Amino acid sequence: MKTMLKTIGYYLIPREIVLLNKYVRWRKVADILKVSKEAKLRLEWFIYYQEQGVKVASVCRHFGISRKTFYKWYQLFDDDNLYSLFKLQDQPRVPNKRRQREVTLTEEQRIIKLRKDHLRIGKDKLPTYYRDEYKEEISAWKVQKVIEKYALYYHPAKTKRTAKKRLSAQRKKRITELNKNLHDYQKKAGYIICLDTITIYWNGVKRTIYTAIDKYGKVAYARMYKTKSTVNSRDFLLRLYFLFDEKIERVGHDNGSEFLAWFQKTCQELGIEQYFSRVRTPKDNAVNERFNRTLQEEFISQKGFNPDPEIFNKELVEWLIEYNFKRPHNSLNNQPPLNHPDLSPMYSSCTCP
């Protein structure tokens, strides 16, 4: 017997799917229409809303969205016409009419000549030279676009490197983005591990102490190295990964170069998300900054400093055991991190990997 088909737009839906539970059918049709992941997620909002019979506010809390966002997409969805699933996809934000460059060939040639004659003069000052020589006005915007088009820079290689760094900086996930969407139920042990470094100068010797602390669980770890490099950062991360029973989901740290290259590659291999603090904003990593202070006041100042990493790290491990198993913490109701009933099952009993 031939399968009966029902048409939705240009797609044919088997009759068996049409007879399924309404919400199961919506998911099946979404798969057949091959809509985007974003559209499928928005469809789950509506299924949760109707199937659970809850208020919109509950849906928004459950999925971490605003009421405005929910209603925006809910108005576009028509359960009588599943072709409307396409409307749940992200729409292109490119304007219908783009601004066209209005630099004429004559203006372009004049700007190129002036720029080559005055290579160290910027885009804001070149229009003055242009007006004096050609008795016409020209905007700094036109000058800038011509300079970009022909790469008329004083030091092209350096400019290219700077532009590359800026693009790289734009791709960084900022810790503020994570905190903005953070809900109270997510503020639990293991959610994010904060990292930092302490640089110590002692009798002409320079040493680096890597530090880490669970933002909410307060379990801490530290280790000293002779140099600050991405290779040592990778080693520290692997030790930390072992300490936390391979349950690290995300790390937060500053913009230091030691958290790039090998460290970044290792994070990708282990499936760890990286979040960067804003530039010159230590308050974005306040928990680790406070741990650094505790480490210096309660251990280094009291026990003394030894530049030999092997000796120093052995003594540091003893202090870390006391910090994690005995030292009370105000945020944990004066309980140590690894003796707290809600936290201790999450971590290994070993603090010295």
Steps between C-alpha positions, in 0.01 A plus 500: 500500500636840409570738786262797505677834492409843621652809344660771713637767272715310250559205735310172519435369851417127545152430641651307794665819624176696461326255737768526772470696823485870414831592662683195366366589157636853529847364572481249215389767254782729619748222418345443156502870417863516621454824690792641698598402855381840622153440351480156666595650834227766467255225412592332831398820681149474357473126561603550864252789531202303365583150618583599861221755519721749682516876486728682258715619792575137593600422142733799494666398826540142381670594171673818619325740263298819538124527463549741213708241312242226561208707370700625202544147365171360628308747284679368192410136568172358366428144614242464219767575242827327589663671205524791748790311661721672246405831661661383824844506338734795546430758234784675313580837653660647190320821399306493174687803376868529572685825490702523183842659489490830323871548438555597137804389304639853505458529878659161547809590295539831684474332843758238400743774392449701820534192718828399336634855539392514867516139618498589870198730476175343615156488339374795708773738379527396135167672406666832593787431258244395240305825537814714482629329186182428304262768640237236573363341814530129571399294802735307727282194434593502130867542588482206740339269244763578237780439751344165593445399138861554395662427842671840503648460848833616632575149632270255311630184674452646847152627410407153373616338825305754706184438298542125546532542877185712510304237311631236739397711799147535363460122492578462870215403727481755777419401857238776507301315232497189718397689815225683312314176421584325830210382713500426872454125448822495292710651780631171626834332553687423180314753284814701417863479613681833531869515406775754552875533558718660768844626402760508778843665486742373766873583510520547125296185431160507331241233567136453393227341710193381311183511708151361453182503706145379449294820500211348696645182652819680624726199440841647418825384345838665429840406367827686440700495174828657404348683203162619381424335166218327316676165546499544879142624480409178319674292767313686773168450321555126463581468872192703581290283268613192692429666835141579400436144376488618137187706570621846397250657258629858483787714623527875548822704496657826389641580155856388572688332214563197724135404450531476121680263259561162675259583782226594256561188291476278810172665601358417158621138525339459843179681403556783748351841425727802550369831633720810512480794738469850361829680451631664819194383696617278790150501651396259221720241673447619856477154663841397372651839586385445858647151507832642377500738793421218745778287353754779542390605848435160659764290327784689333528771766465250787695200370758689298588479131730246339596553132545127446165382348545145628538610863244780476230283340532230766439757773224659294316167474491473879349847524245420225387192691434717804329765286268250330432260787525705822489875442143636549349721228237764567322433171464132598356565845844475658557152355810397299435436128576127505306439821187677386210252449392653168847527352728220608356222273595702194873491547783255534644449845845569352619861504852439377490360143 
